[in-house]
Amino acid sequence: MLRYTLMRLGIFVGCLVVVWGLVYSGVAPRGLGDSNGMWIVLLSLVLSAPISFVVLRGERDRASAGIVQRVDRMKANLDASRSQEDVADDTARAQGQTS
């Protein structure tokens, strides 16, 4: 997951540098008034999202598989813990009824 996040951040930073260069060279329009910085960041976000979606498809699938494995492991641990509690509770109730 960290690898995917860093790759996504790298694509955003790359887009930010390219958009900044285009805006300051006059190829892309500048923002209105003092909003130029916000314009560059927004345009970079809009450009980096579809690029990340296409380029990082395999990495996103690997990260998703890792998350699914962790969730399944946590569910298995929770079920095991729950069954141990049930056995202990059943044992305590059985001892309480015989006394």
C-alpha positions in Angstrom: 0.0 0.0 0.0 2.9 2.4 0.8 4.4 1.6 -2.6 1.2 2.5 -4.4 0.8 5.7 -2.4 4.4 6.8 -3.1 3.9 6.0 -6.8 0.7 8.0 -6.9 2.4 10.9 -5.2 5.3 10.7 -7.7 2.9 11.0 -10.6 1.2 14.0 -8.9 4.5 15.7 -8.4 5.5 15.0 -12.0 2.3 16.5 -13.2 2.7 19.5 -10.8 6.2 20.2 -12.3 4.9 19.9 -15.9 1.8 22.1 -15.3 3.9 24.7 -13.4 6.3 24.8 -16.3 3.5 25.2 -18.8 1.8 27.9 -16.8 4.9 30.0 -16.3 6.0 29.6 -19.9 2.7 30.9 -21.0 1.5 27.7 -22.8 -1.3 27.1 -20.2 -3.4 29.9 -18.9 -2.6 31.5 -15.5 -5.1 31.6 -12.7 -7.1 34.7 -11.9 -5.5 37.2 -9.5 -3.7 35.4 -6.6 -5.2 32.0 -7.4 -2.4 30.9 -9.7 -0.9 28.4 -7.2 -4.3 26.9 -6.6 -4.9 26.7 -10.3 -1.6 24.8 -10.8 -2.4 22.3 -8.0 -6.0 21.7 -9.3 -4.9 21.2 -12.8 -2.2 18.8 -11.6 -4.7 16.8 -9.7 -7.1 16.6 -12.6 -4.3 15.4 -14.9 -2.6 13.0 -12.5 -5.9 11.1 -11.5 -6.5 9.4 -14.9 -2.8 8.9 -15.5 -2.6 7.1 -12.1 -5.7 5.1 -12.9 -4.2 3.7 -16.1 -0.5 3.4 -15.2 -0.9 2.0 -11.6 -3.6 -0.5 -12.4 -1.4 -3.5 -11.5 0.0 -1.9 -8.4 -3.5 -1.0 -7.3 -4.6 -4.6 -7.8 -1.7 -5.9 -5.7 -2.4 -3.4 -2.9 -6.1 -4.4 -3.0 -5.1 -8.1 -2.7 -2.9 -7.3 0.3 -5.8 -5.5 2.0 -8.2 -8.4 1.3 -5.6 -10.8 2.9 -5.3 -8.6 6.0 -9.1 -8.4 6.4 -9.5 -12.1 6.0 -6.8 -12.7 8.6 -8.4 -10.4 11.0 -11.8 -12.1 10.5 -10.2 -15.5 11.1 -8.6 -14.2 14.3 -11.9 -12.7 15.4 -13.8 -15.9 14.8 -11.1 -17.9 16.6 -11.3 -15.5 19.6 -15.1 -15.7 19.5 -15.1 -19.5 19.5 -12.6 -19.6 22.5 -15.0 -17.2 24.4 -17.9 -19.5 23.6 -16.1 -22.6 24.9 -15.1 -20.8 28.1 -18.7 -19.5 28.6 -20.2 -22.9 28.0 -17.7 -24.5 30.4 -18.5 -21.9 33.1 -22.3 -22.3 32.7 -22.0 -26.1 32.8 -20.0 -25.9 36.1 -22.5 -23.4 37.5 -25.5 -25.7 36.8 -23.9 -28.8 38.4 -23.1 -27.0 41.6 
